[in-house]
Amino acid sequence: MDIHSLYQLFLPHFRSRRFRRFFELMAPRSETVLLDVGGYPWVWAGRGFPGCVIQSNLAFPEGIRTGFPKDVLVVADGLKLPFADQSVDIGFSNSVIEHLHSLENQRLFAAEIRRVARTLWVQTPARWFWIEPHLMTPFIHFFPKTMQRRMLRYFSVWGLVKKPSPQEVEAFLSEVRLLTLDDMQALFPDCQIHKERVLGLTKSFIAIRRDKPQSSRTIG
């Protein structure tokens, strides 16, 4: 069993709930054009999205197909999207922005998706939730990186399942930067910041803009 098999034990429940909320709040129609930055076709399989999904990523697996006649794959960098201002109806991203190495890259990503889309839905795991979602391990992300470097290989679910090399551990530590509520409010000042909760605790944030830009505020 690999780490992705373990993810599938619980991810479908959270994603199904999240997509139900997405469809309720964003109300896409047949003419809606959605840009999924960092996504893959299987994310939308069986979701019943009525319009066109443009999926933008740095690369796609060889031979991949959308499976939907109106959908499009675009190889592009999320920090510099090849789309005109306000040219898509919905800018969408799910668990991507935390993988952008640094606050500066996260700022560029947020600015680009806000620029090209009229409405927004950007989700990311919450920094202070007690389980680190990529490692599937409690509290490990609260330690300094010097300690995480020693712990990841032998004291995380990811480490025990994947048995990563020291280089892979280093790559993970340099890649992932989880965000706080303050981060999300600063990155998406014209959005409402919704909180996804598990047992009363905030598991992730979703920056949502459904109409014209407005001041950022938090929705529980």
N, C-alpha and C positions, 0 to 999 in steps of 0.2 A: 504493500500500500504506500502511495506517495502522498505528499502534503495536499495535493489537489483533490484526491479522493476523500481526505478528511474534511476539507472545506465543503464538499458536496453533502456532508451529513447535516449541515445546518444552514449554509448559505441560501438554498432555495427558499426557505421560509422567510428570511429577512428580505431577500430581493423581491419576492412576490408581494409582500406587504408594502415595500417601497414603491413598486410599480403601480400598485392599486392607488396609492396616494398621488403618484405622478399623474395618472390618467384623470383622477378626480379634480386635481388642482389646475392642470395645464390644458385639459379638454382639447386634445389635438383633433383635427378634422382631416378630410381626404386631401385638402390642398396644403396642409401643414408640411413645411420642410424643417426637419430636425438635423442638427449637426452634433454627432456624438464624437467628442474629442477624446481619443485614447481608447475607443471601444472596438468591439469585434462583432461580426454578424450574429453569432450565437446568443449574444446578450438579448437581442430582440426577437429571436425565434419563438414563435407561439405567443407573443405578447399582444398581437392584434393591433399594432400601430397602423392607423388608417392612411397615413401620408407617406412621404419620402424620407428615408433615413440616409444621411451622408455620414459615413464613418471615416474619420481621419485618424491616422496613426503613423508612427515612424516607419513601420513595416507591417506586412501581413504574411501569415504562413503561406508557403507556396501552394498554389492550386485552390486557394480559398474562394468561395463564392458567396454572394449575399443570400441567394435563395429567394429574393423578392424582386420582382421586375422593376420597381421604382427606386430601388436602393442603389447607392453608389459608394465605392471605396476610393479614398483619396490618400495617397502617401504624402504626409506633410508633418511639419514640426508644430506642435501646439503652442510654441512660443512665438511663432510667426505664421499665422494661418493665411492661406492664399484665397481669402474671401473678402469681399467689399464690406464696408461698414453697414451694419443692420441688414445684411443680405439673407439671413436665415431667420425662421420664425422662432425656433427654440435652440438655444445652446445647451447641450447636455454633457455631463461628465460624471462618471461613477468611480470613485476610489482611484483617481489618477493623480490629482494635484499633490498628494502627499509623497509621490515618487520623484519629485522634481529637484532633489538634491539641496536646494537652498531657498531662503526666503525671497531672494531676488528673482529666481526662476519662477517661483510661485506667483510673484507679483506680475511678471510678464504673461504668464499663462492666464491669470485672472483678467488682466487688461485686454488680452486678445479675445477671449470668449465673450467678454462683455461688449467688446467693440463690434463683433460680427453678428451678434444675435439680438433680436428684439426682446425676447424673454429668456429666462435662465433657469436651469436646474443643475446645480453642481454639488455633489455629495462627497464627503470625505470622513474617515474615521476620526473620532474625538481623541485628542491627546491624553486626556485624563481618565478615559475609560479604563477599567482595571485589567482588561485583557488586551495585549498587543495583538491585533488581528492577523498580521502577516506571520507572526511566530506562534500564534495560538497558545500563548503563555501568559499567565498573570504577572503583573507588576514589573516584568523584566525591563520595560522601556522607561521606568522611573529611575533606573540606575544610570550613573555616568557612562559614557561610551567606553571608557577604559575598562570598566567592569563588565559591560555588555559583551565586549570583545572576547572575554574569557568565558562568559556564560552561554553564549548563543549555541555553541557546538554541542554542549553536554547537558544544559539545563533549560532547553526550550524544546517544544514539540517539533518545531521546524528543524532544529539541529539534530534531534534524535532520529527523525524520519529521513531527512535528506542527507545527513552526514556531510555537511558542506566543508569545502576546503577553506583554509585561512583566507584565501583570496576572495572566495564567495562571501565569507563573513564580512570582510572589509567592504566589499561591493554593497552589501545590504546596508551596512552602517552609514556609508556615504550617500546612499540613494534616498532613504526614507526619512522624511521630516513630517511628523504628525502635527496637526494644527489645533490650536485652542480656539475658543469662542472669540477672543479678542483678535486673533489672526484673521478669522473668517469675516468679522465685521470690518476690519481694515481692508481686506482684499476685495470685498464685495459691498462697498458702502451704499449702493443703490438697491440692495436686496434685503428681503426678510430672511433671517437665519432661523430655520426650523431645527428642532432637536428631535432626533430619533432616540427613544428611550427603551431600556431593558431593565425591568424590575426597578423602575424609577430613576435609573442612572442614564446619563447621556452617552449613548453608544456612538453616534455620529451626528454630523451637522449637514444640513442641506441649505445652500444659498439659493433662494427662489426670487425671481423677478417675473411677475406676470403681466405687467403693463409698463407705463413710462417710468423712468428712473425715479427712485425715491430714497429717503434716508433709511439707512440700515437699522433694523430692529430685530429683536429676538422673539421667536414664537416657541413656546414650550411644546 
